């Protein structure tokens, strides 16, 4: 979309459930975008997140410290807003406000919120369940913070231009609060994936071939998603600028929300997360491969050979949508082939984890301790249940573990293909790796994300940023972007065509790719790694941030028009 003039906001307030709360991909979107926005708007950028932390479990991402907005604290307190002010401990260190939303969860207060949202906008909260109530409470609290902070700032700078940016259906109620209490603020609403589109895909219904035939309201009723769909749809229509992250998701929005995005804002990445020197990169990669090898050796009793191919898939625990089913199936297909090289598949996907395995911790400690020659020659049998690093609650119902067992993986010493399930968040304190995700990712040779439902696809973008070739599909926003941007040139990214009906073809293509990659020379691998890095450089935030500048201009213009009537 072309805009003749650019209008710069004076202040940007942005809120998400994942501000200082690393629970999914939106954390990566915001935390990597923040440095570029901070360079542009300095301390006139404020992120708002949920204060879900306690003294016993403080946030590892938040630093409570003095900022230019600390003078607002007394006003917020008088208004009953429980907030902490500080900075988000990420590159750029933007100002961050953590708000206690629990007072807004009182039943009487929630009912008042629901009633007003129905009266004013027709939001259907009657069918809300699960996280709907807490999301509403946090959204309203965030909106109240924005309104209060704006009032305080207006006393210093009359007539300022403000952006109030809300991410996902969980924050939709906050947008409506701002629109009612501070109508001169420009609102932006971003859906990273439509709630009903994700639900259709997750329930095994064909999304893409049937998309033109779906009615969002009808499907929401069928899938018991009425309330989430209702607030998402209304927030999209009411926002001064509605955005989504890819063309593939924009098609969903147009059909299921009956509102195409005003602007598509693709997700970038910030390469400050990547080691900046060759020596540092090599040191971190060596450390990661050693730790991965240590875990494999302790679990299986056999240390991977130096030239073992380390494959990986990561991300949200959505078995079909993220293509985890295909990853396991393709490794099984590969295991029946004549292979000359050890292949280890790592599934780094958080599950319902119940803590690190004490026997694995002990084995790792023993492996790291000095040992005599006689001890190193002792036969090692590995550990029971040698495919998983952490305990799981209700492990029998875990879809990943069930699939691994169904295919008959046993990780025997003679098996050329082994599989390791890491069902935890790699935050540096998981009890087994004790390294953050990026410090583990850098040790992989190839990653695969054969997604069925993937609005953007941060995991493959993160992979190429660390010079790791990757596999994705045409059903991911990132995959479509690679195809349109690289134009068939070598990119370090294999984009496999995928639709509702070609599961088996994708599986075999992946197995072929794994096998072929394992046969490549060091020179060919180095070439692919270089191409992967080059692709990531095309997706840096400094190149994608222009879409947000357009978004702010669009929103401010619409807000101005709205307030003239």
N, C-alpha and C positions, 0 to 999 in steps of 0.2 A: 504494500500500500504506500503510495507516494503522498507526502505531506509538504505543502509549499513552504511552510515555516515551522520552525522548531520552538516549542515553548518549554523553557526549563523550569522544573519545580524548585521551590525553595526548600521543601522538606519532603522526604520520602519515608513513610512508615510502612513496614512490611511484616506480615505475621504468618506464621505457620506452626502447626503442631510440632514441627521438626527443628525449630530454632533452638539451639543448644540441647537438642534431644535427638540423638542419632538412632532412629528407628526405621529408616528407609531411604529411598533414593532422593527424596526431596531435600534431605539434609545435604546431599552432595550438590544439588542444584544451587541452593542458597549459600552454602559455605564457600563454594568456589566462585560464585558470582560476586560475593561481598567485596573482595579486594578491588575488583575493577570499579564497582559502584563507589567504593570509598575514595578511590583516586579521583573520581569525578565530582562527588558531592561532599567529600570530607565528613565532618561530624553532623551533617544535615541528613544523615541516613540512620534510621533507628529500626532495629529488628525487635519483634515482640514474640516471646515464647512462653510456654507453660512452666510454672514453677512446680515441677513434680519431684523436687529434690528435698532431702532432709539433711540434718547435721550428720547423721550416720552414713548417709550416701550422698555426698555433695556432688554437684555437677562437675564432670571433668572438662567441660567446655566453657564454663562461665567464670569470669573474674569480677568480683564485686569491687568496684573502684570508682574514684571520682571522675565524672564526665561533665560536659557543658550543660547537661539537663538535670543535674542533681538538685538544683533549686526547685524543681517541680515536685519533689518528693513530698513536701509538706502538704501541698494541694491535693495530691493523690491520696494521701493518708486521710485527710479530712473528708474526702469523698468516698471513703470506704474501700479504696482499691489497695490491695496488698501487693506491693511491687518491690522488686529489688533492681537496682540500676548498676550496670557495669559494662563489661565488654565481652563479646564473643571471642573465645580464645582460638582464633583461626587467622590465617593470613589476612591482613587488613585491619583486624581487631575493631570491627564496627561497634558502635554503641548498641547495647542490648538491654531490654527491659523484660524481666521475668515476672509474670503476674500469677497470683494465687487465684485460681478460678473456682475453688471449692465452695466459697460462700454463694456462688451463683447456682450451685447444684441443689440447694434446698428446694424441696418439692413445691412449696407455694410460689417461690420465685420463678422456678422453671415453668410452672403452669401459666404464670402471668406473661412470661416471654413467649410461650407457645401461642397463647391466646392473641397477643398483640400481633405476632407474625402472621397469624391466620386472618385477623381482621384487616390488616393493612396490605398484605401481599398474597394471601391465600396459601401460605406455607402449611403443608399437611404434616404436623408432628404427631398425629394420633397414632400412627403405626411405627413410631420410633422405638428402637430397642438396642441393646448392646451398647456401643460407644456413642450413640446419638445424643444422649443426655449430657455426657461429659463434653462432647465436642461443642454442643450448643453453649454450655457454660463457659468454656474457654473462648469461643468466638465472641460472645457478648462481652466478656471481660476485656478482650483485646480491643474491641470496638470502643468500649468506654475509656480505655487507656489512650487511644488515639484522640478521642474527643477532648479529654481532659488536658492532654499534652498540647494539643493545638490551641486551646483557650489560653494556656499559660504562655505559649510562644507568641500569640497574637498581641499580648500586652507589650511585647518587645518590638514586634515588627508587624504593623498593621497591614492587612491586605496581602499576606503571603499566599503562595500557591502550594497546596498540599496534595500529595498522593497517598491514598490509603489502599494498600495492596494486600489482597487476601488469597491464600492458596488452598485449593481443594474444597470439597463440599463441607468439610469440617469447620471451615471459617466463614461459610456463607452468611450465617446469622450476624456476624460482626459487620459485614458489609451493609446489611439492612439497618443496623444500629447507627452507623456513621451517616448513612443517607438520611435518617430521620433527625438526628441530633446535630449534625454538622453538614447540612446539604451543600455548602460551598466547597467541601473537600471532594476531590476527584477520586472515584473508586475504580480499582482494577481487580478483576476476578480471574484467576487462572485455574483451569482444570488440567491436571497432568495426565489424567485418565478418567473417562466418565465412569461413574460408579455403576451404572447399568450396563455399559459395554463390558467392563471387567467382569461383572456378574454373569452376563450371557456367556462369555468365553469360559469362565471358571466352572460353569454348570454343564459344560460339554455340548452346548448348542452351537451350531455353525454361525459365526458372526459375520464373516466377510461376504460370502455368496448371498446370504439372506438379509444383509443390512438394509437394503432399500425396502424390504417388506416389514421391518420391525417398527412398531410404535413404542416410543420410550415409556409413556405413561402405562400402556398396557403391559409391557414387559416388567415394569417395576411392580405392578400388582401381582403378576404371575410369580415373580421371584422374591416377593416380600421385601421389596426395596423402596416402598412408596415414599417414606419420609426423607431418606437420603437423596433420592432422585428429585424429590420436590424442591428441597432447598438448593440443590445444585442447579436445577433448571431455572429457578426464579433468580438466583444470584447471577447467573449468566445473562439473563435478559435485563436485569436491573443495573448492571455495572455500566459505568461510563466507558469502560473498555474491557471487553472479554477476550482472553487469550488462551491458547493452548500450545502444546510444545512441538507438534508435527503435523504434516498434512494428513497422515493416516488417522490421527485423532480428530482432526478438524472435520473429517467426513462423519465420524461418530457424532460429534457435537451437532452438526447440521441435521442429522437424521433423528438422533435420540433426544437431544435437548431442544430441537427445533430452533437452533440459533448457531450459525457458523461463527467461528472466531473472527473478531475484528482484525486481529493481527496474530500471526503464528510466530512464537518466540522460541526458536530451537535452543536446546540446552548446550552451553559451552563447558569448557573445563579450564582450570587454572594450573599451568605447569609449574608453579612454585611448590606443588606437592611432589614433584619429581626431582630426584637428585640432580644437581646442576653440573657436576663434574663427572668425567668418565671414571675417575678413581673412586669417587663416592658411590657412583652407580654400581661399579663392580663389587665394592665392599659389601653393599647392601644385598646385591643379588647372591653373592657367595654365602652370606649369613642366612638368607632365606632358604637357599637350597640345602644348606646343612641342616637347618631345623626341620624342613620337610622330610629330608632323608632320615633324620633321627627318629621322627615320629613313625615313619614307615617301618624302619628297622625294629623299633620296640614293639609295634603291633604285630608284625608278620614274622619276625625272627630273621629276616634277610634284609641286608642293606642294599638299596638300589645301586645299580652300577653307575659309574660316573657319567655315562652318556645316556642314562635313562631319560625318557621323554616325560616331562611333567605337564599334564593337561589339567585344566581347571574350568569349573563353572561356579558362579557365585550369584548372589542377589536375594531377592525376596522369596520366601518359601511358597511359591505357587507352582505346584508340580507340573501341571500342563501348560499354563500360560507362559512360564519362563522356559519351557522346553527341557526341564530336568528329566522328564520321562525319556525324551529322545537322547539325551546325553548318556544315560545309563544303558539304554537299548543299543546305541551305537558302539559303546565299549564292549558290550556283550557280543555284538556282531564281529568286532575286531578280535576278540579273544579266540575265535574259531579259525583265525588265519595264521599262516606261517610267518611269524615275526622274528626279526633278528635283533630286536631292541626291546628292552624293558619299557613298559608304558604304565604310568601311574596316573589314574584319574582322581582328582581332588574335587569333592563337592562341598564348597564352603557356603552353606546356606543355613541360616539360623532356624532351629527347630525349637520344640518345647524342651529346652535343655535343663537338666537337673544337676549340673555341676561337672567338673572335670573328673575323669577316672583316676582314682588313687593308684591303681596298679600301673597305669601308664605314666603317671607322674613319677612313681618310684623307679620305673624302668628308665625313664629319661634322666633322672638324677644319677642312677648307676652308670649309664652310658657316658655321662659327662665327668664322672669321677675317675681319678687315676686307677688303672688296672694293670695287673701283672700280665706277662705274656701267657701264662697258663690260663688266666681268667679269660683272656680274649679268645683263646682257642676252644673254650667250652661250647658245646652245641647249644644253639638258642632255638627255642620252640615258638617264640612269640607269645602273644596273649590270647586268651579266649575272646570271642567276639571281636575279631581282629580287623574290623572294617570301620570302626567308629571311635572317635576321640573323647567323647563326653557321654555321660549318662543322659537318658531321655525319660521324661514322664510319659507313661503309656506308649512305650516304644513299639508295641505290637500294632498300634494304629498309625504310626508314622509312615507316610506314603513313600518317602525316599528309602528308608530302611527296608520296608516291605518289598519294594521293587528290586533292591540289591539282592535280597534273599531269594526272591522269586526267580531271578535269572541264574541263581546258583553260584554267585561269586563266593569264593572261599579264601582268597588270598594265600593260596598254598605257595611254598617256596619255588616250585617249578612253574607257576603261572606267570606268563609273560605280561599279562594285563592284570593289574590290581586296582582296587578302588578304595578310597578313603573318604569317609563322611565326617565333615567337621561341622556339627550342628550348633554353632555358637557365633556370637558377634565377636569378631576379631578386633577388640578395642585395646589390646595391650595388657589385659588382665584376665585372660580366659582360663589360666591355670595350666595350659598345655603349651601353646605357642608363645604366649605372653609377648606378642608382637601385634602392631596394628595391621589392618587389612592391606594397606599399600606396601608395608614392609614384608608381607608374605606374598602378595601378588607378584612382586618383582622377581621372584624365584621361579615362576612358571615359564614354560616354553611356548605354549599355545593355549588359548582359551576358546570356549565355545558357548554360545548363547542362542540356541535354535528356537527362539521365542515364537509362540503362537499369538500372544497378546503383549505388545511392548510399545507403548505410546512413543517413547524416545529410545532408551537403551543406553543408560550410563555405564553399565558394566563393560560393554565392548569398547566404549570411548575411553574409559579408564585404562583398559588393557593396552590399547595402542599408544596412549600417552606414556606408558612405561615400556614402549618398544616391543610389546608382545603381540604378534599376529593373532587375529581373532576370527571367529566365525559368527555370523548373525544371519538374519533372514529378511526377506522383503516385507514381512509383516511388522518390522520394527521401524520406528521413525529414523533411527540412526542408519539402519541399512538402506532405507530409501534415500537418505541424505548422501551417503557414500556413493550410491549409484548415480545420483544426479550431479554430484560434485566432481567425482574422479573420472567419470566418463569412460569407464572400461580400462583405465590405466591401472598399473600395479599399485595397490593401496595398502597391502598388508591385511586387508579385510576380505574374507570370502562371504559374499551375500548370497545365500541359498534361496532360490524361489520357494515360497511356501504358501499353501492355501488351506482350505478346509479339509481337503481330501488326499493330500500327498505325503502323509506321515512316513510311509515306508521308503519312498524315494529320498526324503530328507535324511532318514536314518542311514541309508546306504551311502549317500553322498558324504555324510560326516565321517563314517567309518573309512571310506576311501581317502578322505582328506587327512585323517589321522595317520593312516598307513603311509600315504605319500610324503607327508611332512617328516615322518620318522626316517625316511630314506634320503632326505635332502642332505647335501654336503654342508659343511660349516659355512662355506662362502654363500650358498643359496639362502641359508637361514639368516645370515648377517644382512643380506640384501633385503629380505622380507621385513626384518626388524627395522631397518632404516626406512622402508616404505611406510610401515605402521606409524613410526614416529612422525613422519612428514604429514600423514593424514590427520593425526591429532593436532598438528599445528594449524591446520585449516579450521579447527573447531575451538580455538581459544576464545575466551570471553571477550577479549579486546576486539575480536571480529564480530561476535554475535551481539554485543551490548547495544549495537545500533538499533536492534529490534525493540529494545526496552526504551530507548530514547523516543522512538516512534509511538510506543505504547503510552508513555507519559504525556506526550503532546496530544495524542488522540483523546485521552481521558480528560485532560485539562480543557480542551476545546468543547467537548460534550458537556462537561460540568458547567462551563460558562454559559452555554446555550440553555441548559436545563434551568439555571437560576435566573435567566432573563424572563422566563414565562411566569 
